[in-house]
Amino acid sequence: MMDDLRLTMVSMNSVLGDVDGNLSKMLALCDEASERGSDIICFPELCIPGYSMPGSSDMVMSPDGPEVGAVVDKSAETGMCICFGYVDEGPRIAQTVVEDGRILGTYHKTHLGERESEAIVPGDRLDVIRTSKAVIGLQVCWEIHFPEIAGTYALKGADMILMPSASGLGGERRRSAWDRVIPARAYDNTVYAAVCNQFGDNGRGVSFGGGAAVYDVRGRKMAEDFSGECMLTVDLDPEPLERIRAEGYESMRDVCFLDKRRPEIYFR
């Protein structure tokens, strides 16, 4: 079961191909999040190489390479769990979770956008990642629109779903899109849901909309920040998860919808 934890979602600018600069910024933000007492920090999709299709697909990094190694080392130094994105062999869009100096797991984006599908190989697994504080599922950017992904994670025991993104929508359009979709992912599956987006010009004339937001297990927005590059830090309480997921409930207000599913009649 999830512990009390402090989560930081990062909206940052990653310049395409400026791996050293992007990585240096990430490590500095990890230090800042550690000073805030964060247990988990999540960076946007492809935060190390920057996002462009097909450009990013040429910047393949090894999980054993120096870039990933630098983040692994930072997790050991700070004691935080760090979630970050890059391109690994395939090429595949990877989002890796590290903690205490080791890789806990890597998710490969399974549902690709049109431009991505021309350059990227899709992943084929929806595995949860167990950290010291919580069980995490990952939905990357466009995948937020697929309820089956969130449902699969919830059935596998996820406490929260992290949603790192690289989307061009910004401002009210970004907020409106997230507020239509993410509350349902959280509410239907009794999970916390948290999203962060790349921000600003990628160095090739493509601008990303930024933003970060966190929603509770009933789909209510806990906090948001659309101020540009930012760090949104929120404390998450395990009590609602424990109460709703417990066997037996006092009223329908506390029912866990997943417990009432009838999978034997679906897709007949």
C-alpha positions in Angstrom: 0.0 0.0 0.0 1.1 3.5 -0.7 2.9 5.5 1.9 2.5 9.3 2.6 4.7 10.9 -0.1 5.6 14.2 -1.7 5.4 14.3 -5.5 7.0 16.8 -7.8 5.9 17.2 -11.4 8.3 19.2 -13.6 7.5 21.3 -16.7 10.7 22.1 -18.4 12.2 23.2 -21.7 14.4 20.5 -23.4 16.3 21.7 -26.5 16.6 19.0 -29.2 20.0 17.5 -29.2 21.4 19.5 -26.2 21.7 16.4 -24.1 24.3 17.9 -21.7 22.3 21.0 -21.2 19.0 19.2 -20.7 20.6 16.7 -18.3 22.4 19.4 -16.3 19.0 21.2 -15.8 17.3 18.0 -14.8 20.0 17.2 -12.1 19.7 20.8 -10.7 15.9 20.4 -10.5 16.4 17.1 -8.7 18.5 18.9 -6.1 15.8 21.5 -5.7 13.1 18.9 -5.3 15.2 17.1 -2.8 15.4 20.3 -0.8 11.6 20.5 -0.8 11.5 17.0 0.7 10.1 15.3 -2.4 10.0 11.5 -2.6 9.3 11.2 -6.3 10.0 13.6 -9.2 8.7 13.2 -12.7 10.1 14.8 -15.8 8.4 15.2 -19.2 8.5 12.8 -22.2 11.9 12.7 -23.9 13.3 15.2 -21.4 16.9 14.3 -22.0 17.2 14.4 -25.8 14.3 16.9 -26.4 11.2 16.0 -28.4 10.9 16.1 -32.2 9.7 13.5 -34.7 11.5 12.0 -36.4 14.6 13.9 -35.0 14.5 12.4 -31.5 14.5 8.8 -32.9 18.2 9.2 -33.9 19.3 10.0 -30.4 19.4 6.5 -29.0 20.8 6.1 -25.5 21.7 2.9 -23.6 20.3 2.2 -20.1 23.9 1.5 -19.3 25.2 4.7 -20.8 26.4 7.9 -19.0 23.2 9.9 -19.4 21.0 7.4 -17.7 23.9 6.7 -15.3 24.0 10.3 -14.2 20.3 10.2 -13.2 20.8 6.8 -11.4 23.6 8.4 -9.4 21.5 11.4 -8.6 18.8 9.1 -7.2 21.4 7.5 -4.9 22.7 11.0 -3.8 19.2 12.4 -3.1 17.3 9.3 -2.0 14.5 10.3 -4.4 12.7 8.2 -7.0 13.2 9.9 -10.4 11.1 9.3 -13.5 12.6 10.6 -16.8 12.4 10.1 -20.6 14.8 9.3 -23.4 15.0 7.1 -26.5 16.5 3.6 -26.2 17.2 0.8 -28.6 14.4 0.0 -31.1 14.2 3.0 -31.2 11.6 3.2 -28.5 10.3 6.1 -26.4 11.4 5.1 -22.9 10.3 6.4 -19.5 12.6 5.0 -16.8 12.1 5.0 -13.0 15.2 4.9 -10.8 15.6 5.0 -7.0 18.5 4.5 -4.5 21.0 4.1 -7.3 19.2 1.5 -9.4 16.8 1.2 -12.2 13.4 -0.1 -10.9 11.8 -0.3 -14.3 11.3 1.2 -17.8 8.1 1.7 -19.7 8.1 1.9 -23.5 5.4 3.9 -25.0 2.8 1.5 -26.4 0.4 3.8 -28.3 2.2 6.1 -30.8 1.1 9.2 -32.5 1.1 9.4 -36.3 4.6 11.0 -36.7 6.0 8.7 -33.9 4.7 5.6 -35.6 6.9 6.4 -38.7 10.1 6.4 -36.6 9.5 4.6 -33.3 8.8 1.0 -32.4 5.9 0.6 -29.9 6.3 -1.1 -26.6 4.1 -4.1 -25.9 3.8 -4.3 -22.1 1.8 -2.4 -19.4 3.8 -3.3 -16.2 3.5 -1.4 -13.0 6.7 -0.2 -11.3 7.1 -0.7 -7.5 9.0 2.1 -5.7 9.6 2.3 -1.9 6.6 4.6 -1.5 4.0 3.6 -4.2 3.2 1.5 -7.1 3.4 3.5 -10.3 1.9 3.2 -13.8 3.0 5.3 -16.8 0.9 6.8 -19.6 2.9 8.9 -21.9 1.3 12.0 -23.6 -1.2 10.9 -26.2 -1.8 7.7 -24.3 -3.7 9.6 -21.6 -6.7 9.3 -23.9 -6.8 5.4 -23.7 -8.8 4.3 -20.6 -7.7 0.7 -21.0 -4.2 1.6 -20.1 -5.2 3.2 -16.8 -7.6 0.4 -16.0 -4.9 -2.2 -16.6 -2.5 -0.5 -14.2 -5.2 -0.1 -11.6 -6.0 -3.8 -11.8 -2.3 -4.5 -11.3 -2.2 -2.5 -8.1 -1.1 1.0 -9.2 -1.5 3.7 -6.6 -0.8 6.5 -9.1 -0.4 7.1 -12.8 2.3 9.5 -13.9 1.7 11.1 -17.3 4.8 12.7 -18.8 4.0 14.6 -22.0 5.4 16.6 -24.9 2.3 18.4 -26.2 2.1 21.7 -28.1 -1.2 22.8 -26.5 -0.8 25.5 -23.9 -2.7 27.7 -21.6 -6.5 27.3 -21.4 -6.5 24.8 -24.2 -4.0 22.6 -22.3 -5.9 22.9 -19.1 -9.3 22.2 -20.7 -8.0 19.1 -22.4 -6.5 17.6 -19.2 -9.6 18.5 -17.2 -11.8 16.6 -19.6 -9.7 13.4 -19.6 -7.5 12.9 -16.6 -10.2 13.2 -13.9 -11.9 10.1 -15.5 -8.6 8.2 -15.4 -8.2 8.9 -11.7 -11.9 8.5 -10.6 -12.8 5.4 -12.5 -9.7 3.6 -11.3 -9.2 5.0 -7.8 -5.7 6.2 -8.5 -3.8 9.5 -8.2 -3.0 10.9 -11.6 -0.3 13.5 -12.3 0.8 15.1 -15.5 3.7 17.3 -16.7 4.5 18.7 -20.1 7.5 20.0 -22.0 7.6 23.8 -22.3 8.9 26.3 -24.9 10.9 26.1 -28.1 12.7 22.9 -28.7 15.4 24.7 -30.7 13.9 23.6 -34.1 10.9 26.0 -34.1 8.5 23.7 -32.3 7.0 25.1 -29.1 5.5 23.1 -26.3 2.7 24.3 -24.1 4.0 23.4 -20.6 1.9 22.8 -17.6 1.7 20.4 -14.6 -1.3 19.1 -12.6 -2.2 16.5 -10.0 -5.7 14.9 -9.5 -6.8 12.9 -6.5 -8.4 9.4 -6.5 -11.9 10.9 -7.0 -10.7 13.0 -10.0 -10.6 16.3 -8.2 -7.8 18.6 -9.1 -5.4 19.1 -6.2 -3.0 21.6 -7.8 -1.9 22.9 -11.2 0.8 25.3 -12.6 0.8 26.7 -16.1 3.4 29.4 -15.5 6.0 28.0 -17.9 9.0 26.1 -16.6 7.9 25.1 -13.2 8.0 22.5 -10.4 4.6 21.5 -8.9 4.9 19.8 -5.6 2.0 18.0 -3.9 1.6 15.8 -0.8 -0.3 12.6 -1.5 -2.3 10.8 1.3 -2.8 7.0 1.2 -5.9 7.2 3.3 -8.4 7.7 0.4 -6.9 4.8 -1.4 -7.0 2.5 1.6 -10.6 3.5 2.5 -12.0 3.0 -1.0 -10.1 -0.1 -1.8 -10.9 -1.8 1.5 -13.2 -4.8 1.5 -16.7 -3.6 2.4 -17.8 0.0 2.4 -20.2 2.1 4.3 -21.9 3.9 1.3 -21.7 4.0 -2.5 -19.7 7.2 -2.0 -16.7 5.0 -1.1 -17.2 2.2 -3.6 -14.3 1.0 -5.7 -15.6 0.7 -9.2 -13.1 -1.9 -10.2 -14.5 -4.3 -7.7 -17.9 -4.1 -9.4 -16.6 -4.9 -12.9 -18.1 -7.8 -14.9 -15.3 -8.8 -17.3 -17.1 -12.0 -18.3 -19.6 -10.0 -20.4 -17.2 -7.4 -21.9 -16.3 -7.7 -25.6 -18.6 -10.6 -26.2 
